[in-house]
Amino acid sequence: MAGTGEIDEGFYSRQLYVLGHEAMHRMGTAEVLIAGMKGLGVEIAKNVILSGVKSVTVQDEGQAEWSDLSSQFFLQEADLGQNRATCSLPQLSALNPHVLVSAHTRPLNEEFLLKYQVVVLTDSSLDDQKRFGDFCHERGIRFIVADTRGLCGQLFCDFGEEFEVLDRDGEMPATLMIDRITKDNPGVVICADDQKHGLCDGSKVLFSEIQGMTELNSMAPVEIKVCGQYSFSICDTSSFSEYERGGVVTEVKQPLMLNFKPLSEALNDHQLLILNDYGKISRHNTLHLAFQALHSFVKKEQRLPHPWSQPDADSLLNLVKELNSVSKLEELDEAAVRSFSYTARGDLAPMNAFFGGLAAQEVIKACSGKFTPLQQWLYFDALECLPEDGGCLEESSFSSRGTRYDAQIRVFGSEFQQKLLMQKYFLVGAGAIGCELLKNFALIGLGAGEEGHITVTDMDYIERSNLNRQFLFRSKDIGKPKSEVAAKAVAGMNPQINITAHQNRLDPDSEGVYDYSFFMGLDGVAAALDNVEARVYLDKRCVLYQKPMLEGGTLGSKGHTLVVVPHLTESYGPAKTSSGNGIPLCTLKNFPHRIEHTLQWARDQFEGLFKQTPENVNHFLRDPKFIERTLAHGDAEALEILGGVWSSLQETGAGGQRPQSWEDCVSWARCKWETLYNNDICQLLHCFPPAEVTASGLPFWSGTKRCPHPLTFDPNNTTHMEFVMAAANLYGQIYGIKGTRDVAAIRQTLEKVQVPAFSPKSSVKIHLTDKEMEEDRKKEADDTDKARLAELKGKLSSLKGSGQMYPVDFEKDDDSNFHMDYIVAASNLRAENYDIPAADRHQSKRIAGRIIPAIATTTAAVAGLMCLELFKLIQGHKKIESYRTAYLNLAVQYFVLSQPCRPQSFEVAGKKYTLWDDFLVGGRRCNQQEMTLADLIQHVKETNGLTISGLYYGPAILYSGQEDRLKMSMSDLVKKITKAEIPPHEKMLELIPSFEEDEDCETVPIIRYKLL
């Protein structure tokens, strides 16, 4: 990019869905200076470079020291004694080929700053912050200060007297269907109740497509006032025409103008502090003074406070109290000041990752005008990472040892560092969050001792779109396994790390690898997954084996973290039930009203025509029992599947049979266009004419039901031709026929195509609800359907040996394969049927391709927070108030850090349990023989006072009172009832009991029966 005006959509694809093209173009003209190349500075630089600006200059006068290796991931032992900026330059330059990166090793001065639109200071003095801050404020240069000291951090932004925010939150403008509008002063708009409007007082909206009260269609954006979740008031509509039906209301995003104070003035304004942990309000205010006091301490002593030095902590506290004599805080957190002093010499990779993500996001805002900037101070601490028993520890435990972990030892001590080195952790996922976690693991020394180890698994391979946020990968790695490349990269950061890379999917099929022995050898698990199902599965395994789990995820600028601690917190839990966001089938088939509906419909069309039907044909050709198995699904589904197979094998083309030529494919595509966008719509309007009314006398076509209109094919219409071209090429692909992109040739072929005439049928039934559709599906098929099925069976039996087909797997990122061409054209044509605003290719790809927007800044911040929780787990914190669950949105500086929830309890026979409670049973008796069912029942009775009345293994009923089973060993019983061998890797059986003492109890502790 680098100011050329061109955006590399392959490289920035996921980020474009977060920032958009306009913001990315603005960033492509921005030049950024980042001063200080210790851990925090390099983290900010990494994220800014990945995000894409014109150029980045990294400045540092200092030389690399041992302590830098604790958090500066682009420095090696060979770099010690050399300039940090110069040593980091090659690695930083390799991150993004579109950004020019340079190093500056001399001191900063005002003249040098004039070259840049954004200046970031890290590891700087307060005098420099004030001097350069005033200079930048006067000249309109965006100014950011970021600093971390041990477990505390500070962020400050000054974007000048006037800074325009073009999009305050990055959310898609709301588009809503209108149910009705009142004639009143003010008029009230009631939206269709399929979605809440999500607007707020002062929002502005535009109206379109209203029938009746047409005056609103031509009005400028109207300011609204919220009345309820589905209604809002507008202007005086009392003199307008009577509202009839229809209409769309669209939110119009308004720019926001902000003003900032220079740092020298903002220092004295506690109103500018943004809270992020509401349990620490007094601490945030205290830290604002503590950072200022620290600068005074350094200026006087020419050094930072010694680790865990009581005299230095006393001195710093006195300086804070002096400052508070002016600020007059109601509550001064003296304990926090002391802890701040004890740990100020520390430099922690997770803290730098978190603040590096936040600060880089502010750089992006400064360059692009996208999202709401920080106004103006933010403080964050993780002092709860320190030992829970508190107190002042021996200074000698925290002294430098000439190792790469010195800056971390200054915070936690050498004993804790040894614990880190000996950890055995399992990381699932080596994508964006996985890369960031591995970087932090390497820097903090997790698993880097003789007895330590990290296992990472990821089944995916590196793609070009990964490079923008999965910073361990480079262009040369495309096509290679993510886990292997990531493991090799972090081994380069810390040669001491012990890491093994796997390419396994984590699911029941891999339980032979990740079995009882594997999990019991772990200290913990980290989840860096991109789907809920995998998280739920991993969570169940962690609960079964009583292992802690760190979990985090991102969605664009939003992120969350969760820590699961056995017997202390709730787990991730089962997959949540649908919140109503699923699109009803009847909406997709007949009543779409949003572009998401037409895109899902187009995706379903693609899957059905070009993947599922060809796959069914191939199964039919290869499997003699295909018809028999299909009939078992029910008559309705069997008719659909077998009818698709028959029509695919006997498709009418120019030769009268399945397509034999490219011309046949074009003919099919043209006829398919007519069916989808004319005939089907004519049939729908035949069943429900535009003037149709319901039984209650209300218009049928109202609210979310948009009255459609058929389209007439026009070979001069670009979208019409794009559909035919894409459909014909895809149709040709499934039959092995080569197509073309020659529009002129396709147009000539179309002139010869005969499109069958269509007449609507009165016998067709169109379902209005999914419930109605399901009820009809469950009904016994009528004689006509049964006769049709019998006819299909007969016809298909004579087709064995016909040619196979070539199913197409949807791939959104290949622009040459016609997949997105088809989706975009098919969706926008259907949108035209229903007067829904069309979507461009970029938006269509995000929705139809189910792309998760992503940006490097959020990923870094989330991984940093996860690793702070890791510090607590390894120390064995027992208090739930020591842990944090986090929800953040970097777009609007929204942070909620809160205590995790305790596990829900349930009762069995008057005694309370949680999901972490189970009955662990060793499967061997004293004589080393395996337990019988009777032994198990007796053991549970003796140890837990409960009488087993029923026992289940998955869906299998092992016992419900059968006396003949009591003498069987448990493994023999399982094999007999399941009629299968127990897999060799399964060393523990999960058994679900029911108890005589409380047979109605819905939830009971499981019995974990050890086969070892």
Buried (B, 14 or more C-beta within 10 A) or exposed (E): BBBEEEBBBEBBBBBBBBBBEEBBBBBBBBBBBBBBBBBBBBBBBBBBBBBBBBBBBBBBBBBBBBBBBBBBBBBBEEBBEEBBBBBBBEBBBBBBBBBBBBBBBEEBEEEBBEEBBBBBBBBBEBEBBBBBBBBBBEEEBBBBBBBBBBBBBBBBBBBBEEBEBBBBBBBEEBBBBBBBBBBEEBBBBBBBEBBEBEBEEEBBBBBBBBBBBBBBBEEEBBBBBBBEEBBBBBBEBEEBBEBBBBBBBBBBBBEBEBEBBBBBBBBEEBEBBBBBBEEBEBBBBBBBBBBBBBBBBBEEEEEBBBBBBEEBBEBBBEBBBEBBEEBEBEEBBEEBBBBBBBBBBBBBBBBBBBBBBBBBBBBBBBBBBBBBBBBBBBBBBBBBBBBBEEEEBEBEBBBBEEBBBBBBBBBBBBEBBEBBBBBBBBBBBBBBBBBBBBBBBBBBBBBBBEEBBBBBBBBBBBBBBBBBBBBBBBEEBBEEBBBBBBBBBBBBBBEBBBBEBBBBBBEEEBBEEBBBEBBEEBBBBBBBBBEEEBBBBBBBBBBBBBBBBBBBBBEBBBBBBBBBBBEBBBBBBEEEEEEEEEBBBBBBBBBBBBBBBBBBBBBBBBBEBBBBBBBBBBBBBEEEEBBEEBBEEBBBEBBBBBBBBBEBBBBBBBEEEBBBBBBBBBBBBBBBBBBBBBBBBBBBBBBBEEEEEEEEEEBBBBBBBBBBBBBEBEBEBEBBBBBBBBBBBBBBBBBEBEBBEEBEEBBEBBEEBEBEEBEEEEEEEBBBEBEEBEEEEEEEBEEEBEEBBEEBBEBBEEBEEBEEBEBBEBEBBEEEBBBBBBBBBBBBBBBBBBBBBBBEBBBBBBBBBEBBBBBBBBBBBBBBBBBBBBBBBBBEBEEEEBBBBBBBBBBBBBBBBEBBEEBEEBEBBEBEBBBBBBBEBEBEEEEEEBBBBEBBBBBBBEEBEBBBBBBBBEEBEBBEEEEEBBEBBBBBBBBEBBEEEBEEBBBBBBBBBBBEEBEEBEBBBBBBBBBE
